[in-house]
Amino acid sequence: MSGPGPKDVVLVGGGHAHVHVLRALRAEPGVRVTLVTRDLVTPYSGMLPGVIAGLYAPVQAHIDLAHLAVATGAQLLHAEAIGLDRANKRVMVADGAPIPYDVASINVGIAPALAPIAGAAEHAIAVKPIGSFLDKFDILLARAGRPYGPRRIVVIGGGAGGVELLLSIRSRLMAQACATAFSFALITDGEILATHNPRVRAAFRQIFAARNIVTYEHARARAITADGVELQNGEIIAADAVLVTTDAAAPSWFSSTGLALNVEGFLAVNAMLQSANDPDVFAAGDCAALPSPREKAGVYAVRAGPALAANLRRHVHGEPLQAWRPQRRHLALISTGERYAIGSRGVFKVEGAWVWTLKDWIDRRWMQQYR
Ligand SMILES: Cc1cc2nc3c(=O)[nH]c(=O)nc-3n(C[C@H](O)[C@H](O)[C@H](O)COP(=O)(O)OP(=O)(O)OC[C@H]3O[C@@H](n4cnc5c(N)ncnc54)[C@H](O)[C@@H]3O)c2cc1C
């Protein structure tokens, strides 16, 4: 740490954990907080499918980071971080001077990973990271509204994100255009919702069947062309628009930092959310690899926020850090494209309009803290 005077805590990325840190470190004695962010607004993942389905206006599901920084007394630098000069303790940014830090914290999410599917970079729409997806979705929506626009929509990826996304897109397109014009399919290399219980899977399979959504399970996409998706077994699925929401990759700049990484290139942290090989660097959310791995879900990034803020505060004041032990399971509330949702936790499953109302209440209450 530098000598006397306020310590510089530099937050890299305005993800779900850092928005909490901004609030928690507001007016913290001896601490000067700077947020370095590529985007001035950041989406809240829980409400994003609702925006796609047309249930929320985009503004309801986005946090205005510039306003939040002003309200919490933080400095904001609108720039993309591209590296860390750890020897001189500086965050390197594209087109700007390096930013000195005493403690840096990284919450930048993930990067798209289209490389494993041939032709995906040219022909597919990457859903992750979610921050840049809504603009792409607006373009798809505009194209789909034209007489010869896309009609056959395929989503690759059968996790909760892919399932919810496909149902939301379907609701939106059916509401805005002729009901019979579209066809929808989901391709996944395992079962749909593989991390959920069989009752949840059965409920979604039933919903898909009722809505004429064709599901290709245990089907690996090998290539994407202008005409559709080619599966590993040679089958071709014709498509006009292909959205990919499979696992994502670590941001490429991590490899140049010298920070400890896991095998997939994500930042390896200990239970205190502190880099495994640099005590002055912390990380949380999708970009971090915890000692006991957790699903890459917004809910864990949200829950990491209070633990991260507390440990940043302790570290700056030279106090012992505390371990964060996130629950192994969480209650997932997966919407079905309208005001209806299915709740899933362990072997437990509930569904109904009331589940969506509960989800809506939880999500609005969380967003309210950052208005
Ligand atoms: C369609 C879809 C639906 C989903 N629905 C859910 C859901 O209902 N519930 C759930 O729990 N999860 C859901 N997820 C997963 C969820 O989106 C992610 O797990 C979550 O966004 C991760 O949060 P994060 O804070 O780690 O990163 P992000 O939310 O991605 O935030 C990262 C921030 O860092 C900024 N940034 C990135 N790179 C840089 C850089 N180099 N320099 C500066 N700033 C940078 C970005 O602008 C962004 O503001 C969904 C995902 C998808 C694709």
The ligand as a Tripos MOL2 file, in Angstrom:
@<TRIPOS>MOLECULE
LIG
   53    58     1     0     0
SMALL
NO_CHARGES

@<TRIPOS>ATOM
      1 C1        -30.0690  -14.4610  -21.8820 C.3       1 LIG1
      2 C2        -29.4500  -14.5600  -20.5130 C.ar      1 LIG1
      3 C3        -30.2570  -14.5500  -19.4000 C.ar      1 LIG1
      4 C4        -29.7130  -14.6570  -18.1340 C.ar      1 LIG1
      5 N1        -30.5700  -14.6520  -17.0830 N.ar      1 LIG1
      6 C5        -30.0680  -14.8060  -15.8580 C.ar      1 LIG1
      7 C6        -30.9520  -14.8420  -14.7420 C.ar      1 LIG1
      8 O1        -32.1760  -14.7620  -14.8710 O.2       1 LIG1
      9 N2        -30.4070  -14.9890  -13.5110 N.ar      1 LIG1
     10 C7        -29.0390  -15.0870  -13.3240 C.ar      1 LIG1
     11 O2        -28.5990  -15.2230  -12.1780 O.2       1 LIG1
     12 N3        -28.1860  -15.0330  -14.3580 N.ar      1 LIG1
     13 C8        -28.6580  -14.9120  -15.6130 C.ar      1 LIG1
     14 N4        -27.7950  -14.8830  -16.6770 N.ar      1 LIG1
     15 C9        -26.3370  -14.9040  -16.4300 C.3       1 LIG1
     16 C10       -25.8680  -13.4770  -16.0940 C.3       1 LIG1
     17 O3        -26.1240  -12.6270  -17.1720 O.3       1 LIG1
     18 C11       -24.3760  -13.3560  -15.7670 C.3       1 LIG1
     19 O4        -24.0180  -14.4050  -14.8970 O.3       1 LIG1
     20 C12       -24.0850  -11.9990  -15.0780 C.3       1 LIG1
     21 O5        -24.3650  -10.9430  -15.9660 O.3       1 LIG1
     22 C13       -22.6540  -11.9070  -14.6010 C.3       1 LIG1
     23 O6        -22.5050  -10.7250  -13.8940 O.3       1 LIG1
     24 P1        -21.1030  -10.0090  -13.7580 P.3       1 LIG1
     25 O7        -21.2980   -8.9260  -12.7630 O.co2     1 LIG1
     26 O8        -20.0390  -10.9880  -13.4850 O.co2     1 LIG1
     27 O9        -20.7800   -9.4120  -15.1970 O.3       1 LIG1
     28 P2        -21.6320   -8.4740  -16.1700 P.3       1 LIG1
     29 O10       -23.0380   -8.3710  -15.7600 O.co2     1 LIG1
     30 O11       -21.3350   -8.9550  -17.5520 O.co2     1 LIG1
     31 O12       -20.9840   -7.0410  -15.9660 O.3       1 LIG1
     32 C14       -19.6660   -6.7470  -16.4230 C.3       1 LIG1
     33 C15       -19.4870   -5.2540  -16.5400 C.3       1 LIG1
     34 O13       -18.1290   -4.9680  -16.8110 O.3       1 LIG1
     35 C16       -18.0020   -4.0760  -17.9080 C.3       1 LIG1
     36 N5        -16.7700   -4.4270  -18.6220 N.ar      1 LIG1
     37 C17       -16.5420   -5.5520  -19.3310 C.ar      1 LIG1
     38 N6        -15.2700   -5.5520  -19.8100 N.ar      1 LIG1
     39 C18       -14.7080   -4.4100  -19.3750 C.ar      1 LIG1
     40 C19       -13.4030   -3.8330  -19.5100 C.ar      1 LIG1
     41 N7        -12.4300   -4.4530  -20.1990 N.pl3     1 LIG1
     42 N8        -13.1770   -2.6350  -18.9360 N.ar      1 LIG1
     43 C20       -14.1390   -2.0070  -18.2280 C.ar      1 LIG1
     44 N9        -15.3780   -2.4840  -18.0730 N.ar      1 LIG1
     45 C21       -15.6520   -3.6820  -18.6180 C.ar      1 LIG1
     46 C22       -19.2540   -4.2810  -18.7320 C.3       1 LIG1
     47 O14       -19.5580   -3.0930  -19.4130 O.3       1 LIG1
     48 C23       -20.2890   -4.6070  -17.6530 C.3       1 LIG1
     49 O15       -20.8970   -3.4390  -17.1720 O.3       1 LIG1
     50 C24       -28.3080  -14.7650  -17.9590 C.ar      1 LIG1
     51 C25       -27.4830  -14.7580  -19.0860 C.ar      1 LIG1
     52 C26       -28.0460  -14.6890  -20.3500 C.ar      1 LIG1
     53 C27       -27.1440  -14.7300  -21.5500 C.3       1 LIG1
@<TRIPOS>BOND
     1     1     2 1
     2     2     3 ar
     3     2    52 ar
     4     3     4 ar
     5     4     5 ar
     6     4    50 ar
     7     5     6 ar
     8     6     7 ar
     9     6    13 1
    10     7     8 2
    11     7     9 ar
    12     9    10 ar
    13    10    11 2
    14    10    12 ar
    15    12    13 ar
    16    13    14 ar
    17    14    15 1
    18    14    50 ar
    19    15    16 1
    20    16    17 1
    21    16    18 1
    22    18    19 1
    23    18    20 1
    24    20    21 1
    25    20    22 1
    26    22    23 1
    27    23    24 1
    28    24    25 2
    29    24    26 1
    30    24    27 1
    31    27    28 1
    32    28    29 2
    33    28    30 1
    34    28    31 1
    35    31    32 1
    36    32    33 1
    37    33    34 1
    38    33    48 1
    39    34    35 1
    40    35    36 1
    41    35    46 1
    42    36    37 ar
    43    36    45 ar
    44    37    38 ar
    45    38    39 ar
    46    39    40 ar
    47    39    45 ar
    48    40    41 1
    49    40    42 ar
    50    42    43 ar
    51    43    44 ar
    52    44    45 ar
    53    46    47 1
    54    46    48 1
    55    48    49 1
    56    50    51 ar
    57    51    52 ar
    58    52    53 1
@<TRIPOS>SUBSTRUCTURE
     1 LIG1         1 GROUP 0 **** ****
